[in-house]
């Protein structure tokens, strides 16, 4: 890594590129430089380039790959395009820093990792919920054995009215799924990781579309829908285009007998946005937000409140930490935190939850 900086090309000029990936790369500007951005709507790419000081602008991402020959490609497009763009990036010799979820399905994810291995390049998926200080503290507690056998977990993230109205999250042909892929992927990934990544063996799921496909006439905000920053040119929104779920709930059976409950929504009649994660173990339990370890101390029940360092209060700070980690990983200084088999396990879970919802029964994961 000594010498010239690594060149980064960004595919996509939407919210996550502007608020997550590009600020993350700029935070490690001593090692990398964002040199180009591509978007089918070149005016959007130009807005991003002007606001971030990026020299080259393209409306054709393939042309960008061919002419720029980037060392790293940030894939910031809807997940229906991840497979094609990542594989093309590997073919020009680039590493890929890919937005979550990795793809629309398990099979596409497998193909992407196979292409990375064939090109001897790295594929990293931004499962950034792992990178908070609280998540890292939870990881240390879980790995220390203080929870004992982890046999049950719950994870949920519910928005009252937080449908993303500024992009293509709500269109199945672009994003494959609604909140389960947008929010649920983070929760399922984090909890499975903390539990030691047990293989998902069965799933029972249900999905609902009750609000997204109708106009309620409500005043909502970009921040409520997951975009506190980065939306430079919102796409016109119509509820008539809504073709994904706005809520999903499910139950996962894991190898070894552990289980996990999952629920997530973009829209639900609840008092306010709410979320939570919990892991139960034979020696202790973990609750999150705030992080609390519940265990016995001698003859007494006790709650331990770890003093976790405060993360920077900036949007998508997890992307900053993930970009730092990715650079150190390429330098050979750190082992990859988000591993291939872990990502594939999460995709198996999400695929199975959707298949169960369609079939109306529990399904096995082959």
C-alpha positions as CSV (number, residue, x, y, z in Angstrom):
1,X,0.0,0.0,0.0
2,X,3.0,2.3,0.1
3,X,3.2,4.8,-2.8
4,X,0.2,5.7,-4.9
5,X,-3.2,5.8,-3.4
6,X,-5.7,3.1,-4.4
7,X,-8.3,4.4,-6.9
8,X,-11.9,4.0,-6.0
9,X,-14.7,4.1,-8.6
10,X,-18.3,4.4,-7.3
11,X,-21.3,2.8,-9.1
12,X,-24.4,4.6,-8.1
13,X,-25.0,8.2,-6.9
14,X,-27.9,7.7,-4.5
15,X,-28.2,8.2,-0.8
16,X,-25.9,5.4,0.4
17,X,-23.1,6.5,-2.0
18,X,-23.4,10.1,-0.8
19,X,-23.9,9.5,2.9
20,X,-22.1,6.2,3.5
21,X,-19.5,5.0,1.0
22,X,-17.9,8.3,-0.2
23,X,-17.6,9.8,3.3
24,X,-16.1,6.5,4.4
25,X,-13.5,6.6,1.7
26,X,-12.7,10.2,2.4
27,X,-12.1,9.2,6.0
28,X,-9.2,7.0,4.8
29,X,-8.0,9.5,2.2
30,X,-4.3,8.9,3.1
31,X,-4.7,5.4,1.4
32,X,-7.5,5.8,-1.2
33,X,-8.9,8.4,-3.6
34,X,-12.4,8.4,-5.1
35,X,-11.6,9.2,-8.7
36,X,-14.9,8.5,-10.5
37,X,-18.7,8.1,-10.1
38,X,-21.1,6.5,-12.5
39,X,-24.9,6.7,-12.6
40,X,-27.4,6.1,-15.5
41,X,-28.7,9.6,-14.8
42,X,-25.5,11.6,-15.4
43,X,-26.9,14.7,-13.8
44,X,-27.2,12.8,-10.5
45,X,-23.6,11.6,-10.9
46,X,-22.5,15.2,-11.5
47,X,-24.3,16.4,-8.4
48,X,-22.4,13.8,-6.4
49,X,-19.1,14.7,-8.1
50,X,-19.6,18.4,-7.5
51,X,-20.5,18.0,-3.8
52,X,-17.6,15.6,-3.1
53,X,-14.9,16.8,-5.4
54,X,-14.8,13.8,-7.7
55,X,-13.0,14.4,-11.0
56,X,-14.6,12.0,-13.4
57,X,-18.3,11.4,-14.1
58,X,-20.0,8.7,-16.2
59,X,-23.4,7.6,-17.2
60,X,-22.1,4.1,-18.1
61,X,-20.5,2.2,-15.3
62,X,-18.9,-0.3,-17.8
63,X,-17.1,2.6,-19.5
64,X,-15.9,3.8,-16.1
65,X,-14.5,0.4,-15.3
66,X,-12.7,0.2,-18.6
67,X,-11.3,3.7,-18.6
68,X,-10.5,4.3,-14.9
69,X,-9.3,0.8,-14.1
70,X,-10.1,1.3,-10.4
71,X,-8.4,-0.7,-7.6
72,X,-11.7,-0.7,-5.6
73,X,-15.3,-0.4,-6.8
74,X,-18.0,0.7,-4.4
75,X,-21.3,-0.9,-5.5
76,X,-24.0,1.4,-4.3
77,X,-26.9,0.4,-6.6
78,X,-30.1,-1.5,-5.9
79,X,-29.3,-5.1,-5.1
80,X,-30.7,-6.5,-8.4
81,X,-27.6,-5.0,-10.1
82,X,-25.0,-6.1,-7.6
83,X,-24.1,-9.4,-9.3
84,X,-23.5,-8.0,-12.7
85,X,-21.6,-5.0,-11.5
86,X,-19.4,-6.8,-9.0
87,X,-18.4,-9.5,-11.5
88,X,-17.5,-6.9,-14.1
89,X,-15.4,-5.1,-11.5
90,X,-13.5,-8.3,-10.7
91,X,-12.9,-8.8,-14.4
92,X,-11.0,-5.5,-14.6
93,X,-8.9,-6.4,-11.5
94,X,-10.8,-4.4,-8.8
95,X,-11.7,-5.4,-5.3
96,X,-15.4,-4.8,-4.5
97,X,-16.9,-3.0,-1.5
98,X,-20.6,-3.9,-1.9
99,X,-23.7,-2.5,-0.3
100,X,-25.9,-4.9,1.6
101,X,-27.7,-7.1,0.9
102,X,-25.0,-8.7,-1.3
103,X,-27.6,-9.7,-4.0
104,X,-31.2,-10.7,-4.6
105,X,-30.7,-14.3,-3.7
106,X,-28.3,-17.0,-2.5
107,X,-27.4,-18.2,-6.0
108,X,-26.3,-14.7,-7.1
109,X,-24.2,-14.3,-3.9
110,X,-22.4,-17.6,-4.6
111,X,-21.7,-16.5,-8.2
112,X,-20.2,-13.2,-6.9
113,X,-17.9,-14.9,-4.5
114,X,-16.8,-17.4,-7.1
115,X,-15.9,-14.6,-9.5
116,X,-13.9,-12.9,-6.7
117,X,-12.0,-16.0,-6.0
118,X,-11.3,-16.6,-9.7
119,X,-9.9,-13.1,-10.0
120,X,-8.0,-13.3,-6.7
121,X,-9.9,-10.2,-5.5
122,X,-11.7,-9.4,-2.3
123,X,-15.5,-9.1,-2.0
124,X,-16.6,-7.2,1.1
125,X,-20.3,-6.7,2.0
126,X,-21.2,-3.7,4.2
127,X,-22.9,-5.4,7.1
128,X,-22.1,-2.3,9.1
129,X,-24.3,-3.2,12.1
130,X,-21.3,-5.3,13.3
131,X,-19.0,-2.2,13.4
132,X,-20.5,-0.2,16.2
133,X,-18.7,0.0,19.5
134,X,-21.7,-1.8,21.2
135,X,-21.6,-4.6,18.7
136,X,-17.8,-5.1,19.2
137,X,-18.4,-5.1,22.9
138,X,-21.1,-7.7,22.5
139,X,-18.8,-9.8,20.3
140,X,-16.1,-9.8,23.1
141,X,-18.7,-10.8,25.7
142,X,-20.1,-13.6,23.6
143,X,-16.6,-14.9,22.6
144,X,-15.5,-14.8,26.3
145,X,-18.0,-17.5,27.2
146,X,-20.0,-15.4,29.6
147,X,-23.3,-16.3,27.8
148,X,-22.7,-20.0,27.8
149,X,-24.7,-21.9,25.3
150,X,-26.7,-19.3,23.2
151,X,-30.0,-21.0,22.6
152,X,-32.5,-18.2,21.6
153,X,-32.4,-14.7,20.1
154,X,-34.8,-12.0,19.0
155,X,-34.1,-9.1,16.7
156,X,-36.6,-6.5,15.5
157,X,-36.6,-3.1,13.9
158,X,-40.0,-1.5,13.3
159,X,-40.7,1.9,11.7
160,X,-44.1,3.5,12.1
161,X,-44.0,5.2,8.8
162,X,-40.6,5.0,7.1
163,X,-41.1,3.8,3.6
164,X,-38.1,4.9,1.5
165,X,-39.7,7.2,-1.0
166,X,-36.5,8.6,-2.6
167,X,-35.2,5.6,-4.5
168,X,-36.1,2.2,-5.8
169,X,-36.3,0.2,-2.5
170,X,-40.0,-0.3,-3.0
171,X,-39.8,-1.9,-6.4
172,X,-39.3,-5.7,-6.5
173,X,-37.5,-5.7,-9.9
174,X,-34.8,-3.4,-8.4
175,X,-34.6,-4.5,-4.8
176,X,-36.2,-8.0,-4.6
177,X,-37.6,-7.3,-1.1
178,X,-38.7,-4.5,1.3
179,X,-37.7,-4.1,4.9
180,X,-36.5,-7.7,5.2
181,X,-33.6,-6.9,2.8
182,X,-33.3,-3.2,3.9
183,X,-33.3,-3.6,7.7
184,X,-33.7,-7.2,8.5
185,X,-30.5,-8.2,6.8
186,X,-28.5,-6.1,9.3
187,X,-30.2,-7.6,12.3
188,X,-30.1,-11.2,11.2
189,X,-26.4,-10.8,10.2
190,X,-25.4,-9.2,13.5
191,X,-27.1,-11.7,15.8
192,X,-26.0,-14.8,13.8
193,X,-22.4,-13.4,13.9
194,X,-22.6,-12.9,17.7
195,X,-23.9,-16.4,18.2
196,X,-20.9,-17.8,16.3
197,X,-22.6,-18.1,12.9
198,X,-24.6,-21.3,13.3
199,X,-26.0,-22.5,10.0
200,X,-29.7,-21.7,9.3
201,X,-31.5,-25.0,8.8
202,X,-35.2,-24.0,8.6
203,X,-37.4,-20.9,8.5
204,X,-41.0,-19.9,8.9
205,X,-41.9,-16.5,7.6
206,X,-44.8,-14.1,6.8
207,X,-44.8,-10.9,4.8
208,X,-47.4,-8.2,4.6
209,X,-48.2,-5.3,2.3
210,X,-50.7,-3.2,4.1
211,X,-49.6,0.4,3.7
212,X,-47.0,0.8,1.0
213,X,-49.4,0.3,-1.9
214,X,-51.9,3.0,-0.9
215,X,-51.6,6.7,-0.4
216,X,-52.3,7.6,3.2
217,X,-51.7,11.3,2.6
218,X,-49.3,11.5,5.5
219,X,-46.5,14.0,6.0
220,X,-43.2,12.0,6.5
221,X,-39.5,12.8,6.4
222,X,-36.5,11.5,4.6
223,X,-34.8,10.8,8.0
224,X,-37.8,8.7,9.1
225,X,-37.2,6.5,6.0
226,X,-33.5,5.9,6.7
227,X,-32.0,8.9,4.8
228,X,-30.8,11.4,7.3
229,X,-28.4,12.7,4.6
230,X,-27.2,12.0,1.1
231,X,-30.4,12.4,-1.0
232,X,-29.3,15.0,-3.5
233,X,-31.9,14.3,-6.2
234,X,-34.8,12.2,-4.9
235,X,-36.7,10.1,-7.4
236,X,-40.4,10.9,-7.8
237,X,-42.4,8.4,-5.7
238,X,-45.7,6.7,-6.5
239,X,-47.4,4.2,-4.2
240,X,-48.6,2.4,-7.4
241,X,-45.1,1.2,-8.0
242,X,-44.9,-0.5,-4.5
243,X,-44.4,-4.2,-5.1
244,X,-42.5,-5.5,-2.0
245,X,-43.6,-6.2,1.6
246,X,-43.8,-3.4,4.1
247,X,-43.5,-5.8,7.0
248,X,-42.0,-9.2,7.6
249,X,-41.8,-11.5,10.5
250,X,-40.3,-14.9,11.0
251,X,-38.6,-17.6,13.0
252,X,-35.3,-19.3,12.2
253,X,-34.1,-22.7,13.4
254,X,-30.3,-23.0,13.7
255,X,-27.9,-25.8,13.7
256,X,-27.4,-27.1,17.2
257,X,-31.0,-26.4,18.3
258,X,-30.9,-22.6,18.8
259,X,-33.7,-20.4,17.4
260,X,-34.2,-16.8,16.4
261,X,-37.3,-14.6,16.0
262,X,-37.2,-11.7,13.5
263,X,-39.6,-8.9,12.7
264,X,-39.2,-5.7,10.7
265,X,-41.3,-3.1,9.1
266,X,-41.3,0.1,7.1
267,X,-44.9,0.9,8.2
268,X,-46.9,-0.3,11.2
269,X,-49.3,1.2,13.6
270,X,-47.0,1.4,16.6
271,X,-46.4,4.3,19.0
272,X,-43.0,5.2,17.5
273,X,-40.1,3.6,15.7
274,X,-38.7,0.9,17.8
275,X,-36.0,-1.8,17.7
276,X,-34.2,-4.3,19.9
277,X,-32.0,-7.3,20.0
278,X,-31.6,-10.0,22.6
279,X,-29.6,-13.2,23.0
280,X,-30.3,-15.7,25.8
281,X,-27.6,-18.0,27.0
282,X,-27.3,-20.6,29.8
283,X,-24.8,-18.5,31.7
284,X,-26.0,-15.0,30.7
285,X,-28.1,-12.9,28.4
286,X,-27.5,-9.8,26.3
287,X,-29.9,-7.0,25.7
288,X,-28.9,-4.1,23.3
289,X,-29.6,-0.4,23.1
290,X,-28.2,0.0,25.8
291,X,-26.0,-3.1,26.1
292,X,-26.8,-5.0,29.3
293,X,-25.3,-8.4,30.4
294,X,-27.6,-10.3,32.7
295,X,-26.1,-13.1,34.8
296,X,-25.7,-14.5,38.3
297,X,-22.9,-13.4,40.6
298,X,-22.6,-15.9,43.3
299,X,-26.0,-16.2,45.0
300,X,-27.3,-13.0,43.4
301,X,-28.8,-11.9,40.1
302,X,-26.9,-9.0,38.5
303,X,-27.0,-6.7,35.5
304,X,-23.7,-5.5,34.1
305,X,-23.7,-2.3,32.1
306,X,-20.5,-2.1,30.0
307,X,-19.2,1.4,29.5
308,X,-19.0,1.3,25.7
309,X,-17.1,4.1,23.9
310,X,-19.4,6.5,22.1
311,X,-19.4,6.3,18.3
312,X,-19.1,9.5,16.2
313,X,-22.5,11.0,15.7
314,X,-22.4,11.1,11.9
315,X,-24.8,9.4,9.5
316,X,-23.7,5.9,8.5
317,X,-20.6,5.9,10.7
318,X,-20.5,2.1,10.3
319,X,-19.4,2.7,6.7
320,X,-16.5,4.8,7.9
321,X,-15.4,1.9,10.2
322,X,-16.0,-0.7,7.5
323,X,-13.9,1.3,4.9
324,X,-11.1,1.6,7.5
325,X,-11.2,-2.2,8.1
326,X,-11.3,-2.9,4.3
327,X,-8.2,-0.9,3.7
328,X,-6.4,-2.6,6.6
329,X,-7.6,-5.9,5.3
330,X,-6.1,-5.2,1.9
331,X,-2.9,-4.2,3.6
332,X,-2.8,-7.6,5.4
333,X,-3.1,-6.0,8.8
334,X,-6.5,-7.4,9.8
335,X,-8.5,-10.6,9.2
336,X,-11.7,-10.1,7.3
337,X,-14.6,-9.5,9.7
338,X,-17.5,-10.2,7.3
339,X,-16.7,-13.6,5.9
340,X,-18.1,-15.4,2.8
341,X,-19.9,-18.2,4.6
342,X,-21.5,-15.8,7.1
343,X,-22.9,-13.7,4.2
344,X,-24.1,-16.8,2.4
345,X,-25.8,-18.0,5.6
346,X,-27.7,-14.8,6.0
347,X,-28.8,-15.0,2.3
348,X,-30.0,-18.6,3.0
349,X,-32.1,-17.2,5.9
350,X,-33.6,-14.4,3.9
351,X,-34.4,-16.6,0.9
352,X,-36.0,-19.2,3.2
353,X,-38.1,-16.6,5.0
354,X,-39.5,-15.3,1.7
355,X,-40.1,-18.9,0.4
356,X,-41.9,-19.8,3.6
357,X,-44.1,-16.7,3.3
358,X,-45.0,-17.7,-0.3
359,X,-45.7,-21.4,0.6
360,X,-47.4,-20.7,3.9
361,X,-45.4,-23.2,5.9
362,X,-42.0,-23.8,7.5
363,X,-39.3,-24.6,4.9
364,X,-36.0,-26.4,5.2
365,X,-32.8,-24.8,4.0
366,X,-30.9,-27.1,1.8
